[in-house]
Amino acid sequence: MRTSPSARSELVLGAAAAVAVGYRLVVQGQLTLDTGVGRRLRPLGPLTVSIAAPREIVFDVIAEPYLGRTPRALGAELEVIERGTDMVLAAHRTPVGSGLVTTTVETVHFNPPASVDFRLLRGPVPHVVEQFTLHEEDGNTRFDYTGELGTDFWAAGELWGRQVATKWEATVRSSVERIRAEAERRASHKR
């Protein structure tokens, strides 16, 4: 059975529309493709920042929006879905360009005052684990960020992972800079 040129055009347009919708859903974190097939892992970070504030203050700055009341200024970026005493389920929203916003859903586990661990449950890739580690150094804090990002589908997933990791790490750097500024501001008021 032969298909007419108009039927082929409709098939091609339909396939292109499906790919565009799928891409948008993946980018926005509404569709996570987690098959484990051809899984590739890549590091996130490391990032090390020296913060002129005690470790407890730095930890509090990180934990407060999650474990306490989320400030209005972070309301567009962070929604705590469920709060426990040392762990939350949170949605993070990140603008990624072209009017698109990625929403990730993560568990965030607090180990005061030493570390904060993140595990992705839903997002543009199937696997992300991250850790903020805080080390006391002469009244200051060494902030270390490390993580791992995983994608499926071999080389195609690896290419996608590179794109996601670039934006992911830039977002983390921006967050760490805000944490540093606020912790140093609080520490200067205590002196």
N, C-alpha and C positions, 0 to 999 in steps of 0.2 A: 504494500500500500504506500503510495507516494503522498507526501504532504505538500501542500501548496506553499508558495513563497510567503504568502500572508500568514499562514499557520506557523511556519518556521520563525517568522519575525515575532509573532506573538509569544512563541515559546522562549525565544531569546530575551525578549523584554520581560517576560514573567520571571525567568531565571535571574536576570540582572536585578529586578526589583527584590526578589527573595534574598539575594546576596547582600544588597544594600540594607535591607531590614535586619538581616542576621548580623551584619557588621555593626550597625547602630546598637542593637541589643547587647552584643558582646562588649563594645566600648563603654556603654553605660552601666555595665555590671549587672544587667538584667538577665543575661543568659551566660552561664558559665559552662564551658565545654570541658568536663572532667572525665576523660575516658581512661587515662593512664597509659594510652597507646603512644609510644614514641616520646615518653616524658623526658624532657631536658631541664636540668637545673642550672641556675646561674646565681652567683653571689649578688647580694645587694650591699652596698658599702664596701669596705668599712668607712665610717666617718667618725673622726675624733674631734671633739671641741672642748677647750678649756673654759670653764665657767667660774667667774669670780664670786662664788657663793657656796655656802656649805651644802653638802649632799642632801640633807633633809629638806632644805628649801627647794632645791632643784626637783627632788622627788614630789614635793607637794604641788609645785607648779604643773608638773606633768599629770598628777593624779586628780587634782581638784575638778577639772571639767567633766571627768568621768564618774568619780565617786561622790562628788558633791553636786551642787547646782551648776548646770552648764551655762556659762556666761552668754548673754544675748549676742555679743560680738562673734561668738563661735557657733551660733544657732544655725547658720546656713551651711556650716561645714560638718557639724557633729550632732548626731542624735543618739542618745543613750536609750536603747530599746529595753534593756533589763539590767538592773543594778544589784550586785551582791556586795559583800563586805570587802572582798579582795579581787573580784572579777566582774567585768561587765560585758554585755553584748552591745556593740555600737555600730552605727552606720556612719561612714565618713563620705562626704561629698567633695569631689575635686573637679574643677573645671579643666577640660582637656583640649579646648579649642573648638572652633566651628560651631559654637553654641552647645556643645555636648558637655555633660557632666557625668562623671563616673561615680557610681555609688558602690562602695565596698561594705560588706558586713564582716565584722571581725570580733573575735573574743580578745579581750585585753585583760591580762592577769598582772596584779600588782604584788610585788615582793619587797615591802618597804625596808630600808630606803635604798636597796641595792639595784633593783631591776624592774623593768616593765616588759612583758612579753606579749606579742601580737600574733594571732593566727587567723588567716583569711578563711572565711566560710563561703563567701560569694563575692565575685568580682570579675574583672576582665581576663583573669588568668585563673587556673584551677588551684594553684599552690603558692602561698606566701607565708613564711614565718619570719618574724623580726624580733630583735631585742634591743632595748635601751639598757645599758649597764652604767651605773654611776660609781665612780671610785673617788674616795676622799684623798686629796693631795694638798697638805699644808693649809687647811681651811677652805680650799677651793675644791672644785669637782671636775674630774675628767669624765666627760660624757662620751661613751662609745656606742655607736650604732652598727649592728651587723644584721644580715638577713639572707634569705634565700628565696628565689622566685622560680617557679616551675611552670612549664607549658607542655602541652601535648602536641603530637603530630610532627615529630622530628624537626627538620630544617625549617619548615613553614612556621611551626610553633616557636622555634628559636628566634626567628626574625621578628615575630610578634612580641616575644618576650623582651627583646632589645628595646623595642619602642615603648613598651609598658614600663620597663625598668628605668629608662631615662626620665620619664615623667614622675615615676614613683620616687626616685631618689631626689629629684628636684623638690618635690613636695615635702619629703622628710627634711631636707636641708632648710627649707623655709620654716617648718615647724620647730626645728631645733634652734634656729635663730630667734624665733619668738620666745621659746623657753629660756634661752640664755638671757635675753634682754629683760624679761620679767623677773627671773631669779636674781639677776644682778641688781635690779631696781629694788626688790624686796630686801636683799642683803644690805644694800647701802642705807636703807632706812633703819635697819637694826643696829648699825654701828654707832 
